[in-house]
Amino acid sequence: MQPIEFLYKNLSNQLVQSYETQIFLQTLHNSFSEIKKSINQQISPLDVSEDLKKFEEQLENINKEIEEKNKSSNKFLHNHTNYINIGNIEGRLKSILKVEEIKQIESELADSSKQLKSLKEQKKELSLQSNKDTYEQIKLGKVKLFNESVQKVYDQLNKSTEYAGYNIALNEEDLILDIFPPNMPKFLSISEIGSQANYVFLHLCMFLALHMHMANMNIHYVPQIIFIDQPSTPFLRYAKDQEMLNTIFKVLNSFIDTMVIQNKISFQIILTDHALPSDWDKLPNFKLIDEFNDGNALIPNELL
């Protein structure tokens, strides 16, 4: 191609200057220029040396990592027994800890069981004490109510006696009634009570008050009946005795009113006595059934 370029630049004046020659040369020149341009535009060969260097460095690093991994793997394979032992030790340790925890729990349960047993014993003792205290409180309350009934009967019987204003109460130890002067806690002894009349009063107080108390407590298993035999015996000597006998009959009449009208309880007193009908004829709750005189007795002769 270079001769064409040379001819075009240096020998154009020596060539035949014809139209065809000029076109031919121009065409050759253009073709040469195109070929040259095309050659200049071809891609130069790739330079992979840098890339190859990088890849070699990466490969070296990968090989190093592989070598390190192999060392670690070999080390693990070499020490696998140790790792197994460590695992066994850990499992055994956990087992021991569980056993210790179980022992601790069992110990705590044993302590709790002892405490529970002790608390139950204390509860039982307190319950017994509480029941005893409750029983004593109930007993005191009932004795108090009984004493109130006794005092009521006693005050009715002793309005005009030397023991008027005295207090009366149940002697729980001997189960008898004791009396004592006002504002004095000391009871009078039996020897100081005096005549048979006072004993009659005490007997009436005891049995009338018992039935009044049972009525107040709604106790119905005791028959509502009292048998009284000759309460007039101590009152047949003096004029004042008649007044005391009338007092007894009035108290008995009032007692029936209390039981039948106030407490709505059917009640009966069977009274045998040497007193005259005039001693009670004005008392509505008294009723004469029979008189025992002139051979007529409580137990007829034909039955003896």
C-alpha positions, 0 to 999 in steps of 0.5 A: 500500500505504501507505493500507492501513497508514495505515487500519490504524493511524489509522482503524481506529476509524472503520471499521465494526467488523464481523467481515468488515471486521476480517478484510479489514483484517488480510488486507490488512495481512498481504499488505502486510507480506509484500510489503514483506518480499519487497521488502526481501529483493530483492538489491541491484544488483551493484557491479562498479566495483572489479572493473572497476578490478582488471581494468583494472590487470591489462590494463594490466600485460598490455599492458606485458608484451606491449610488452616482449616485442615490444621483445625480439622486435624487438631479436632480429630486429634482431640475428639476424645477430649471433647467427648470427655468434656461433654461427659463431664458436663453431663455428669455435672448437670446430673450431680447438680440435679441430685443435689437440688433433689436432696435440697428439695427433699431436705426442705420438704422434710423440714416443712413436714416437721414444721407442719406436724409441729403446727398441727400439734400446736393447732390441736393444743390450741383447739383443745384449749379453745374448746376448754375455754369455750366450754368454760365460757358457756358454763359460766354463762349458763351458771350466771343465768341459773343464778339469776333465776335462783336470785329471782325466786329467793327475793320473792321468798325472803321479802320479810325474812332476816335474809332479805337482800342477801345474794344467792348462788350455785356452789359448783363444787358441792352443787348446793346453793350458798347465800352471802350478805350484800356486798360481801363475797364470803358465803355463809356456811350451812351451820349459819343458815339457821332454821328448817324454814330457810332450808325449805326456801333453799330447796324451793329456790333450787328446783323452781330455778332449775325449771325456769333455767331449763325453760329459758334454755329451751330444754324439754327432755326433763318432765315439766313437773315438781312434787313437793311434800309438806312445805308447811312443816316448819311453819306450824308453831308461830303466828308469823309462820302463817305469813311465811307459808302464804308467801311460799304458796304465792311464789308457787302460784307466780311460778306457774304463771311464769312457766305457762303464761310467759314461757308457754310451757305446760307445767304442773306442781303436785303438792301434798300438805297439812295446810288448810284450803283457806291458805290458797283459796285465793290463788287461781293456780291451786286446785284441791284434788282430795283431802286425806282425813277420817280414814281417807289416806293417800294410800287407801287401807284396802291397798295395804 
